[in-house]
């Protein structure tokens, strides 16, 4: 037998069983026992029928109330607004409790839906902000990478983390200047294709600049085959001369292995002369509003450039101020005196013994 699933079907089946089974049973007893139908029996039957009709009415009303509650809850759930249901008729306490519990559950569901919507909106905003921050970090990383090709990472951090428009202020201070230049470069360049020449120079500069950055130097500029670096800006001023000397010595040592690689590649080999001087300089941002160049100028720079010009290949020539500060740490020998343009007195210089 298939069990009805809808409440209305169950209700009608229940009414049929309740209504007919007792009467059929009474009729069977009367017939089987041969009982005469009297007025008393008819009265009892009438009373039973009235009671049955009253019970039927009560049960039917309860079924209608239960169906109304079912329909109201279904309608409330299917509605987009999902408003609380209201039952105007007088219903039993049990059904009223069900309606109240449903309304509470509906209110909690609405509150949870609003909270979920708010959380979803916030997550979308947070996701958008995170995406912006990630994009900014990627751009900053690229900027740092590009900038680190020109100056050391320490100086990059100083520039990027500064809140000022000009993080490197114009000032006068003591600094150590290093010049390095390829010897006989003009002759070498005349016999090379431009592409080969540029490739060779890039490999040379890449090796030299890494050493400069390693010893807290700042790459000031490239001038053809010559490079200029400043020490004493990132590290302490007092360490500038010794850092510059360590960098120069490592550069000359690196040249030996670098030239071995150049021979294997078919590049011409060459030597480098290095000049170092320390003293007061003026450091500042020179240029236009759109293009700034942070550099150093002064007599100390001119002397360093002149010392580099007199340095032979594989040699390091330093000024008297560098010798006074580092002569007890690194072996040097007198090189004589050199005249510098716009200076009346010659400059004593020394050659590093490697």
ZAGUNU-778525 format. One record per residue: x, y, z of N, C-alpha, C in turn; residue in three letters. Coordinates in steps of 0.1 Angstrom, whole numbers, padded with zeros to 4 digits, always signed. Each point is the difference from the previous one (the first is absolute). Example, Ala and Ser with C-alpha at 12.3 -4.5 7.8 and 13.67 -1.06 7.14 Angstrom:
<nodes>
+0132-0057+0078-0009+0012+0000+0009+0012+0000ala -0004+0011-0007+0009+0011+0000-0008+0011+0008ser 
</nodes>
This chain:
<nodes>
+0008-0012+0000-0008+0012+0000+0009+0012+0000unk -0003+0009-0009+0008+0013-0001-0004+0010+0011unk +0009+0005+0008-0004+0009+0010-0001+0014-0006unk -0011+0007+0003-0001+0014-0006+0010+0009+0007unk +0006+0008-0008+0010+0009+0004-0005+0014+0005unk -0010+0005-0007-0006+0013+0004-0009-0002+0012unk +0000+0011+0008-0007-0001+0012-0015-0001-0002unk -0005+0006-0011-0014-0001-0003-0004-0014-0003unk +0008-0008-0007-0003-0014-0003+0000-0008+0013unk +0010+0003+0008+0000-0007+0013-0012+0003+0009unk -0004+0013-0001-0012+0004+0008-0012-0007-0005unk -0003-0001-0013-0012-0007-0006+0000-0014+0003unk +0012-0007+0000+0001-0014+0003-0004-0003+0014unk +0005+0009+0009-0002-0001+0014-0015+0001+0003unk -0007+0010-0006-0014+0002+0002-0008-0012-0004unk +0004-0006-0011-0007-0012-0005+0001-0012+0010unk +0012-0002+0005+0002-0011+0010-0008+0003+0013unk +0002+0012+0004-0007+0004+0013-0016-0001-0002unk -0004+0004-0011-0015+0001-0002-0007-0014-0003unk +0007-0009-0007-0007-0012-0004+0003-0012+0008unk +0012-0001+0005+0003-0013+0008-0009-0002+0012unk -0003+0009+0008-0009-0003+0012-0014-0004-0005unk -0005+0007-0010-0014-0004-0004+0000-0014-0007unk +0010-0003-0007+0000-0013-0006+0001-0011+0011unk +0008+0003+0010+0002-0009+0011-0013-0002+0008unk -0007+0011+0002-0013-0001+0007-0010-0008-0008unk -0001+0003-0013-0009-0008-0009+0003-0014+0000unk +0013-0004+0000+0004-0014+0000-0005-0007+0013unk +0001+0007+0011-0004-0006+0013-0015-0002+0001unk -0007+0010-0005-0015-0002+0000-0005-0011-0008unk +0006-0001-0012-0004-0011-0009+0004-0014+0005unk +0012-0001+0005+0005-0013+0005-0007-0004+0012unk -0004+0008+0009-0006-0003+0012-0015+0000-0001unk -0005+0005-0011-0015+0000-0002-0007+0009+0009unk +0006+0011+0003-0006+0010+0009-0010+0008-0007unk -0012+0002+0007-0010+0008-0006+0003+0015+0002unk -0002+0007-0011+0002+0015+0000-0011+0007+0008unk +0004+0005+0011-0010+0007+0008+0002+0015+0000unk -0009+0007+0006+0001+0015+0001+0013+0004+0007unk +0004-0007+0011+0012+0003+0007+0012-0001-0008unk +0000-0011-0008+0012-0002-0009+0001+0012-0010unk -0012+0003-0005+0000+0011-0010+0005+0014+0006unk -0005+0002+0013+0005+0012+0007+0015+0000+0002unk +0005-0012+0004+0014-0001+0002+0008+0002-0013unk -0006-0005-0011+0007+0001-0013-0001+0015-0004unk -0011+0007+0003-0001+0014-0004+0010+0008+0008unk +0001-0003+0013+0010+0007+0008+0014-0002-0005unk +0003-0012-0003+0014-0003-0005+0002+0007-0013unk -0010+0001-0009+0001+0007-0013+0003+0015+0003unk -0007+0006+0009+0002+0014+0003+0014+0002+0006unk +0005-0009+0009+0013+0001+0005+0010-0001-0011unk -0003-0010-0009+0010-0002-0011+0001+0013-0009unk -0012+0006-0002+0000+0012-0009+0007+0012+0007unk -0002+0001+0014+0007+0010+0007+0015-0002-0001unk +0005-0012+0003+0014-0004-0001+0006+0003-0014unk -0009-0004-0010+0004+0002-0014+0003+0015-0002unk -0010+0008+0005+0001+0015-0002+0013+0005+0007unk +0003-0004+0012+0011+0004+0007+0013-0004-0007unk +0001-0012-0004+0012-0005-0007+0002+0007-0013unk -0012+0002-0007+0001+0007-0013+0005+0014+0002unk -0005+0007+0010+0005+0014+0003+0015+0000+0003unk +0004-0009+0008+0014-0001+0003+0009-0003-0012unk -0005-0008-0009+0007-0003-0012+0001+0012-0009unk -0011+0008-0001+0000+0012-0008+0010+0010+0006unk +0000+0001+0014+0010+0009+0006+0014-0004-0003unk +0002-0013+0001+0014-0005-0002+0004+0002-0015unk -0010-0002-0009+0003+0003-0014+0003+0015-0003unk -0008+0008+0007+0002+0015-0001+0014+0004+0004unk +0005-0006+0012+0013+0002+0005+0011-0004-0010unk -0003-0012-0006+0009-0006-0010+0001+0009-0012unk -0012+0005-0005+0000+0008-0012+0007+0014+0003unk -0002+0005+0012+0005+0013+0003+0016+0000+0001unk +0005-0011+0006+0014-0002+0001+0007-0002-0013unk -0007-0008-0009+0005-0002-0013+0000+0013-0008unk -0010+0008+0001-0001+0013-0007+0011+0009+0005unk +0002+0000+0013+0010+0009+0006+0014-0004-0005unk +0003-0013-0001+0013-0004-0004+0002+0003-0015unk -0010-0001-0008+0001+0002-0014+0001+0015-0004unk -0005+0008+0009+0000+0015-0002+0014+0005+0001unk +0004+0010-0008+0013+0006+0001+0001+0009+0012unk -0011+0006+0005+0000+0008+0011+0001-0008+0013unk -0006-0012+0000+0001-0009+0012-0005+0007+0013unk -0012+0005-0001-0005+0007+0012-0006-0010+0009unk -0001+0003+0013-0006-0009+0010-0015-0003-0003unk -0004-0012+0003-0014-0003-0003-0009+0004+0012unk -0012+0003-0003-0010+0003+0010-0012-0008-0002unk -0005-0007+0011-0012-0008+0000-0011+0007+0008unk -0010+0005-0007-0011+0007+0007-0009-0009+0008unk -0003-0012-0005-0009-0009+0007+0006-0005+0013unk -0010-0004+0008+0004-0006+0013+0005-0014-0003unk +0012-0002+0002+0006-0014-0003+0005-0006+0013unk +0001-0013+0001+0005-0006+0012+0014+0005+0004unk +0004-0002+0013+0013+0005+0004+0011-0007-0007unk -0001-0013-0003+0010-0007-0007+0004+0006-0013unk -0011+0003-0008+0002+0007-0013+0006+0014+0002unk -0005+0007+0010+0004+0014+0002+0015-0001+0004unk +0005-0010+0007+0014-0001+0004+0008-0003-0013unk -0006-0008-0009+0007-0003-0012+0002+0013-0008unk -0011+0008-0001+0001+0013-0008+0010+0009+0006unk +0000+0002+0013+0010+0009+0007+0014-0005-0002unk +0002-0013+0001+0014-0006-0002+0004+0003-0015unk -0009-0002-0009+0003+0003-0014+0003+0015-0002unk -0007+0009+0006+0003+0014-0002+0013+0004+0006unk +0004-0006+0012+0013+0002+0006+0011-0005-0010unk -0003-0012-0005+0010-0006-0009+0002+0009-0013unk -0012+0005-0004+0001+0009-0012+0007+0012+0002unk -0002+0006+0012+0007+0013+0003+0015-0003+0001unk +0004-0011+0006+0014-0004+0001+0006-0002-0013unk -0008-0006-0009+0005-0003-0014+0002+0013-0007unk -0009+0010+0002+0001+0013-0007+0012+0007+0006unk +0002+0000+0013+0012+0006+0006+0013-0006-0005unk +0000-0013-0001+0012-0007-0005+0002+0003-0014unk -0010+0001-0008+0001+0004-0014+0006+0014-0002unk -0005+0009+0009+0006+0014-0001+0014+0000+0004unk +0003-0007+0011+0014-0001+0005+0009-0006-0011unk -0005-0010-0007+0008-0007-0010+0002+0010-0012unk -0011+0008-0003+0001+0009-0011+0010+0011+0004unk +0000+0005+0012+0010+0010+0004+0014-0006+0000unk +0002-0012+0004+0013-0006+0000+0005-0002-0014unk -0010-0004-0009+0004-0002-0014+0005+0013-0006unk -0008+0011+0003+0004+0013-0005+0013+0005+0005unk +0002-0002+0013+0013+0003+0006+0012-0008-0006unk -0003-0013-0002+0010-0008-0006+0004+0004-0014unk -0010+0005-0008+0002+0005-0013+0009+0013+0001unk -0004+0008+0009+0008+0013+0002+0014-0004+0004unk +0002-0009+0010+0013-0004+0005+0008-0006-0012unk -0007-0008-0008+0007-0007-0011+0005+0011-0010unk -0009+0010-0002+0004+0011-0009+0012+0007+0005unk +0000+0003+0013+0011+0007+0007+0013-0008-0001unk -0002-0013+0003+0012-0009-0001+0006+0000-0014unk -0009-0001-0010+0005+0000-0014+0008+0013-0003unk -0006+0012+0005+0008+0012-0002+0013+0000+0007unk +0000-0005+0013+0013-0001+0007+0010-0009-0007unk -0005-0011-0005+0009-0009-0007+0005+0006-0013unk -0008+0007-0007+0004+0007-0012+0011+0011+0004unk -0003+0007+0011+0010+0010+0004+0013-0006+0004unk -0001-0012+0007+0012-0007+0004+0008-0005-0012unk -0007-0005-0010+0006-0004-0013+0007+0012-0006unk -0007+0011-0001+0006+0012-0007+0012+0005+0008unk -0001+0000+0014+0011+0004+0008+0012-0009-0001unk -0003-0013-0001+0010-0010-0002+0008+0002-0013unk -0008+0003-0011+0006+0003-0013+0009+0013+0001unk -0006+0010+0007+0007+0013+0001+0013-0002+0008unk -0001-0008+0011+0012-0003+0008+0011-0007-0009unk -0005-0010-0008+0009-0008-0008+0007+0010-0010unk -0008+0008-0007+0006+0009-0010+0010+0010+0007unk -0004+0005+0012+0008+0010+0007+0013-0007+0005unk -0001-0013+0004+0012-0006+0005+0010-0003-0010unk -0004+0001-0013+0010-0001-0011+0010+0012+0000unk -0005+0011+0006+0008+0012-0001+0007+0003+0014unk -0007-0003+0011+0006+0002+0013-0002-0012+0008unk +0007-0001+0011-0001-0012+0009-0014-0001+0006unk -0003-0013+0005-0013-0002+0006-0002+0008+0013unk +0011+0003+0007-0002+0008+0012-0004+0014-0003unk +0005+0006-0011-0004+0013-0004-0014+0000-0006unk -0004-0011-0007-0013-0002-0005-0010+0001+0012unk +0003-0008+0011-0009+0000+0011-0002+0014+0006unk +0011+0007+0001+0000+0014+0005-0008+0009-0008unk +0001-0001-0013-0008+0009-0009-0015-0004+0001unk -0003-0013-0001-0014-0005-0001-0007+0003+0013unk +0006-0002+0011-0006+0002+0013-0001+0014+0005unk +0006+0009-0007+0000+0014+0004-0014+0006-0004unk -0005+0009+0009-0012+0008-0003+0002+0013-0006unk +0013+0003-0003+0003+0013-0006+0001-0001-0015unk -0003+0012-0007+0001+0000-0014+0014-0002-0005unk +0010+0005+0008+0014-0001-0003+0007-0007+0012unk -0001-0014+0000+0006-0007+0012+0015+0002+0002unk +0007+0003-0011+0014+0002+0001+0003+0015+0000unk +0002+0006+0012+0001+0014+0001+0013+0006-0005unk +0000+0012-0004+0012+0007-0004+0008+0004+0012unk +0012-0004+0000+0008+0003+0012+0015-0001-0003unk +0008+0005+0009+0015-0001-0001+0005-0009+0011unk +0007-0010-0004+0006-0010+0009+0012-0006-0006unk +0007-0008+0009+0011-0007-0005-0004-0013-0007unk +0006-0003-0011-0004-0013-0008+0013-0005-0006unk -0001-0012-0005+0011-0006-0007-0004-0003-0014unk +0008+0004-0010-0004-0001-0014+0009-0010-0007unk -0005-0009-0008+0007-0010-0007-0003+0002-0015unk +0011+0001-0008-0002-0001-0015+0007-0012-0005unk -0006-0007-0010+0006-0011-0006-0002+0001-0015unk +0011-0002-0008+0000+0002-0014+0008-0011-0007unk -0006-0004-0012+0007-0010-0008+0012+0006-0008unk +0011-0006+0000+0012+0005-0007-0001-0003-0014unk +0004+0009-0009+0000-0002-0015-0014-0004-0005unk -0010+0006+0006-0014-0004-0005-0003+0005-0014unk +0006+0011-0004-0003+0005-0013+0005-0009-0011unk +0012-0005+0002+0006-0010-0009-0008-0013-0001unk -0005-0004+0012-0007-0013+0001-0014+0002-0008unk -0006+0011+0003-0014+0002-0006+0000+0002-0015unk +0012+0004-0006+0001+0002-0014-0001-0013-0008unk +0003-0011+0007+0000-0013-0007-0011-0009+0003unk -0010+0005+0007-0012-0008+0004-0013+0005-0006unk -0009-0009-0003-0013+0003-0004-0007+0007+0012unk -0009+0009-0003-0007+0007+0011-0007-0010+0010unk -0007-0010-0006-0007-0010+0008+0010-0007+0010unk +0011-0004-0006+0010-0007+0009+0006+0009+0010unk +0002+0012-0004+0006+0010+0010-0009+0003+0011unk -0013+0002-0003-0010+0002+0011-0001-0012+0009unk +0000-0012-0006-0002-0012+0008+0012-0002+0009unk +0012+0003-0005+0012-0001+0008+0000+0010+0012unk -0003+0012-0003-0001+0010+0010-0010-0003+0011unk -0011-0005-0004-0011-0004+0010+0005-0010+0009unk +0007-0010-0005+0005-0011+0009+0011+0006+0009unk +0008+0009-0005+0010+0006+0009-0006+0009+0010unk -0009+0008-0003-0007+0009+0009-0008-0008+0011unk -0006-0010-0005-0008-0008+0009+0008-0006+0011unk +0012-0005-0003+0009-0006+0010+0005+0011+0009unk +0004+0012-0005+0006+0010+0008-0010+0006+0009unk -0012+0003-0005-0011+0006+0008-0004-0008+0012unk -0001-0014-0002-0003-0009+0011+0010+0002+0011unk +0012+0001-0003+0011+0001+0010-0002+0014+0007unk -0003+0010-0007-0002+0014+0006-0011-0001+0010unk -0012-0006-0004-0011-0001+0009+0003-0008+0012unk +0008-0011-0002+0003-0008+0011+0008+0007+0011unk +0007+0010-0003+0008+0008+0009-0006+0014+0003unk -0014+0000+0000-0008+0012+0003+0003+0012-0008unk +0004-0002-0012+0002+0011-0009-0013+0004-0008unk +0000+0012-0005-0011+0005-0008+0005+0003-0014unk -0006-0006-0010+0004+0002-0014-0004+0014-0004unk +0009+0009-0003-0003+0014-0003-0004+0001-0015unk +0009-0006-0008-0003+0001-0015+0009-0008-0008unk -0004-0003-0012+0009-0006-0011+0003+0012-0009unk +0013+0001-0004+0004+0009-0010+0008-0008-0011unk -0007-0005-0010+0007-0008-0009+0004-0013+0006unk +0013-0003+0000+0006-0012+0006+0004+0003+0015unk -0003+0012+0005+0005+0004+0013-0013-0001+0009unk +0003-0004+0013-0010+0001+0010+0004+0008+0012unk -0009+0006+0007+0002+0008+0012-0009-0005+0011unk +0006-0002+0012-0007-0005+0011+0003+0009+0012unk -0009+0001+0010+0002+0007+0012-0002-0009+0012unk +0009+0002+0010-0001-0008+0012-0001+0009+0012unk -0006-0005+0011-0002+0008+0012-0014+0007+0000unk -0009-0004-0008-0013+0005+0000-0009-0010+0008unk +0000-0013-0004-0008-0010+0007+0006-0004+0013unk +0013-0003+0000+0007-0004+0012+0005+0013+0006unk +0007-0001+0011+0005+0012+0007+0011+0006-0009unk +0001+0013+0002+0010+0008-0008+0014-0005+0002unk +0003-0004+0013+0013-0005+0003+0004-0013-0007unk -0010-0008-0003+0002-0012-0007+0001+0001-0015unk -0003+0012-0005+0001+0002-0014+0013-0003-0007unk +0011+0005+0005+0013-0003-0007+0004-0015+0000unk -0002-0007+0011+0003-0014+0001-0009-0008-0009unk -0013+0004+0000-0009-0008-0009+0003+0002-0014unk +0004+0012-0004+0004+0003-0014+0012-0008-0004unk +0010-0001+0009+0012-0007-0002-0003-0015-0002unk -0008-0005+0009-0004-0015-0001-0007-0002-0013unk -0008+0009-0004-0007-0002-0013+0009+0000-0011unk +0010+0010+0000+0010+0001-0011+0008-0013-0001unk +0005-0005+0011+0008-0012+0000-0008-0012-0005unk -0012-0001+0004-0008-0011-0005-0004+0002-0015unk -0001+0012-0004-0003+0003-0015+0012-0005-0008unk +0012+0003+0004+0012-0004-0007+0002-0015+0000unk -0003-0006+0011+0001-0015+0001-0011-0006-0009unk -0012+0006-0001-0010-0005-0008+0004+0001-0015unk +0007+0010-0003+0004+0002-0014+0008-0012-0006unk +0008-0007+0009+0008-0011-0005-0009-0011-0005unk -0010-0004+0008-0009-0011-0004-0010+0005-0011unk -0003+0013+0000-0009+0005-0010+0007+0000-0014unk +0013+0003+0000+0007+0000-0013+0002-0015-0005unk +0001-0009+0009+0000-0014-0005-0013-0004-0007unk -0011+0005+0006-0013-0003-0007-0001+0007-0013unk +0006+0012-0001-0001+0008-0013+0009-0007-0010unk +0011-0006+0003+0008-0007-0009-0008-0012-0006unk -0007-0007+0008-0008-0011-0005-0011+0004-0009unk -0005+0012+0002-0011+0005-0008+0005+0007-0013unk +0013+0002-0001+0006+0007-0011+0000+0015+0001unk -0003+0005+0012+0000+0014+0003+0015+0005+0002unk +0003+0012-0003+0014+0005+0003+0001+0002+0015unk +0012-0002+0005+0003+0002+0014+0006+0013+0002unk -0002+0005+0012+0004+0014+0003+0003+0001+0015unk +0006+0011+0004+0003+0003+0014-0007+0013+0005unk -0001+0001+0013-0008+0011+0006+0009+0008+0009unk +0000+0013+0000+0007+0008+0010-0010+0007+0009unk +0003+0000+0013-0010+0005+0010+0007+0011+0008unk -0008+0011+0002+0005+0011+0008-0010+0003+0012unk +0005+0002+0012-0008+0002+0012+0004+0013+0007unk -0009+0008+0005+0003+0011+0008-0011+0003+0009unk +0003+0006+0012-0011+0003+0009+0002+0015+0005unk -0011+0005+0005+0000+0014+0004-0014+0006+0000unk -0001+0013+0002-0013+0007+0000-0005+0001-0014unk -0013-0003-0002-0006+0001-0013-0014+0007+0002unk -0006+0004-0010-0014+0005+0000-0008-0010-0006unk -0010-0006+0007-0009-0010-0005-0013+0006-0002unk -0006-0003-0012-0013+0007-0003-0007-0006-0012unk -0013+0004-0001-0008-0004-0011+0002+0010-0011unk +0006-0003-0011+0003+0009-0011-0009-0005-0012unk -0005+0010-0007-0008-0003-0012-0013+0009-0001unk -0010-0006-0006-0012+0007-0002-0011-0006+0009unk -0012+0006+0000-0011-0005+0008-0004-0014-0004unk +0002-0003-0013-0004-0014-0005+0011-0010+0001unk +0012+0004+0000+0011-0009+0000+0011+0005+0010unk +0001-0008+0011+0010+0004+0010+0012-0010+0000unk +0011+0006+0003+0012-0009+0001+0007+0004+0013unk +0001-0010+0009+0006+0002+0013+0015-0003-0002unk +0008+0010+0002+0014-0001-0003+0008+0008+0010unk +0013-0001-0001+0009+0008+0009+0010+0008-0009unk +0003+0012+0005+0009+0009-0007+0009+0006+0010unk +0011+0005-0006+0010+0007+0009+0014-0004-0004unk +0010+0006+0007+0014-0003-0002+0004-0014+0002unk -0006-0006+0010+0003-0014+0003-0003-0009-0012unk -0011+0003-0007-0004-0008-0012+0010+0002-0011unk +0004+0012-0002+0010+0003-0010+0013-0007+0002unk +0004+0000+0013+0013-0007+0003-0001-0015-0003unk -0012-0006+0004-0002-0014-0002+0001-0004-0015unk -0006+0009-0008+0000-0002-0014+0014+0001-0006unk +0008+0009+0005+0014+0002-0004+0008-0012+0004unk -0002-0006+0012+0007-0011+0005-0003-0013-0009unk -0012-0001-0004-0004-0011-0009+0007+0001-0014unk +0002+0013-0005+0006+0002-0012+0015-0005+0000unk +0006+0002+0011+0015-0003+0001+0002-0015+0004unk -0011-0007+0004+0001-0014+0004+0002-0009-0012unk +0010-0008+0000+0002-0010-0011-0009-0011+0002unk -0001-0009-0010-0008-0012+0000+0003-0008+0012unk -0010-0006+0007+0001-0008+0011+0005+0007+0013unk +0001+0013+0000+0005+0007+0011-0011+0008+0007unk +0002+0004+0013-0009+0008+0007+0008+0012+0006unk -0003+0012-0003+0006+0012+0005-0009+0007+0009unk +0005+0004+0012-0009+0007+0010+0007+0013+0004unk -0009+0009+0005+0005+0013+0004+0006-0001+0014unk +0006+0011+0005+0007+0001+0013-0010-0003+0011unk -0013+0006-0001-0010-0002+0011-0003-0015+0002unk -0001-0007-0011-0003-0014+0001+0011-0008+0006unk +0012+0004-0004+0012-0006+0006+0001+0002+0015unk -0003+0012+0005+0001+0003+0014-0010-0008+0008unk -0012-0003-0006-0010-0008+0007+0002-0015-0001unk +0006-0005-0011+0000-0014-0002+0014-0006-0002unk +0010+0009+0000+0014-0005-0003+0004-0011+0010unk -0005+0000+0012+0004-0010+0010-0008-0013-0001unk -0010+0000-0009-0008-0012-0002+0003-0007-0013unk +0004+0008-0010+0003-0005-0014+0013+0005-0004unk +0009-0008-0005+0013+0004-0004+0000+0009-0013unk +0007+0011+0001+0001+0010-0011+0014+0005-0001unk +0003+0005-0011+0014+0006-0002-0002+0013-0007unk +0009+0010+0003-0001+0013-0006+0000+0000-0015unk -0008+0008-0007+0000+0000-0014+0005+0014-0006unk +0002+0009+0010+0005+0013-0004-0012+0010+0001unk +0001+0011-0007-0010+0010+0000-0006+0002-0014unk -0012+0005+0000-0007+0002-0012-0007+0014+0000unk +0001+0007-0011-0006+0013+0000-0014-0001-0005unk -0009+0007+0006-0014+0000-0003-0004+0014-0005unk -0008+0000-0011-0005+0013-0005-0007+0008+0010unk +0003+0013+0000-0006+0010+0010+0005-0002+0014unk +0011-0007+0002+0006-0001+0013+0015+0004-0001unk +0004+0009+0010+0013+0005-0001+0010-0010+0006unk -0004-0008+0010+0008-0010+0006-0002-0014-0006unk +0011-0007-0003-0001-0014-0005-0006-0009+0011unk -0005-0011-0004-0006-0010+0009+0009-0012+0001unk +0003-0004+0013+0008-0012+0002-0009-0012-0002unk +0006-0010-0007-0008-0012-0002+0008-0012+0003unk -0008-0011+0001+0006-0013+0004-0006-0011-0008unk +0008-0011-0002-0005-0011-0007-0002-0012+0009unk -0011-0006-0001-0003-0012+0008+0008-0012-0004unk +0006-0007+0009+0009-0011-0003-0009-0013+0002unk -0003-0006-0011-0009-0012+0001+0008-0013-0002unk 
</nodes>
